[in-house]
Amino acid sequence: MKEILVVYYSQTGQLFDILRNVVSTIVDNQMNVTYHQLVPKTGYDFPWKKDKFFDVFPESFLQIPCELEEPNAELFDKKYDLVLLGHQVWFLTPSIPLNSFLKSEAAKKLLKNTPVVTVIGARNMWIQAQEKLKKLLLACDAKLVGNIALVDRHLNHISVITITHWMFGGKKDKMYGVFPKPGVSEKDIRGASKFGFPIKEALMANNFSSLQNALLELDAVRIKPFLSLADKRANLLFSKWANLIIKKGGHGDSKRKKWLVFFNYYLLLAIWVIAPIVFIVFLLTYPIMMNSISREKKYFSSVTTTKD
Ligand SMILES: Cc1cc2nc3c(=O)[nH]c(=O)nc-3n(C[C@H](O)[C@H](O)[C@H](O)COP(=O)(O)O)c2cc1C
């Protein structure tokens, strides 16, 4: 009997649906699946109020954990053969509930010397968040053996508009009836079941060495070089903003609120003015950057933790 643990936090249910579909093709009478939902002691309301959405930015980005409900004691009775870890990104960083779990004693016990497959459900900027997650997994002595990254495949700017409609309005539907649906498409969510087959094969053989290549053949990860560049640059700037805002006070402090409004305006400027300019520069320099872009593509598609 193989024991699989699925750890997840999912506000809208999108990531949970993806995970459930992956699991659907792994389960049989030789597999026992345990789900562990991460529950913050103080929950995050959905749909988001705009000020609450921005208020989680400093703690998300600086990876400051929140308190989680203690897992049931029975969770620790088993040694798991594989952990599927649901990963959603908040402000280019693993979400606060996920980060909090990975920094907990519970994670250290559950993940130690255990193969982990990360399953991402994000808008489209997840690469640097996954790099941060790799470090958190290393600190738990876990072994990352696979990664599946499902994203909104529409144009970046379209996905910004539609995710705002979803997060603040609460419905994953077509804004004004004309925009595409936000988030990961129904087709990709349903299609996630295909990833279960190679995972099961690796699990049965107890050999995960070629799992990521098998997942890549199934289109588990697509690296878009411009988004990767934007993610890296935005991380540098977010770091300055987060460190500045955290010093302005705790939740509800008026100074902090004022600076979060400035950050909101900065984000709008970055997305609608700066990013298109950087995109033009990116296109112009593409020919001379080709080698390093293809090296990065290979690395970010892999589950290796250091660049070669
Ligand atoms: C506060 C917040 C920040 C987010 N930041 C990002 C981001 O930086 N990159 C990204 O690709 N998606 C981002 N998303 C989208 C989430 O990764 C995720 O796809 C969405 O919240 C649905 O996940 P769920 O399964 O938890 O409902 C963000 C969502 C929230 C709520």
The ligand as an ORCA input file, in Angstrom:
! r2SCAN-3c Opt
* xyz 0 1
  C      -3.408     38.236     -2.728
  C      -3.210     37.504     -4.031
  C      -2.064     37.729     -4.761
  C      -1.837     37.002     -5.946
  N      -0.643     37.182     -6.605
  C      -0.365     36.404     -7.679
  C       0.915     36.494     -8.310
  O       1.816     37.235     -7.889
  N       1.149     35.694     -9.398
  C       0.198     34.848     -9.890
  O       0.480     34.170    -10.882
  N      -1.012     34.714     -9.300
  C      -1.320     35.470     -8.208
  N      -2.545     35.341     -7.574
  C      -3.510     34.299     -8.029
  C      -3.378     33.037     -7.143
  O      -2.114     32.450     -7.301
  C      -4.447     31.970     -7.401
  O      -4.396     31.525     -8.704
  C      -5.856     32.442     -7.133
  O      -5.895     33.165     -5.927
  C      -6.818     31.250     -7.017
  O      -6.293     30.310     -6.087
  P      -7.139     29.453     -5.064
  O      -7.094     28.036     -5.529
  O      -6.495     29.635     -3.723
  O      -8.531     29.982     -5.052
  C      -2.821     36.079     -6.412
  C      -4.000     35.899     -5.678
  C      -4.183     36.585     -4.501
  C      -5.454     36.331     -3.714
*
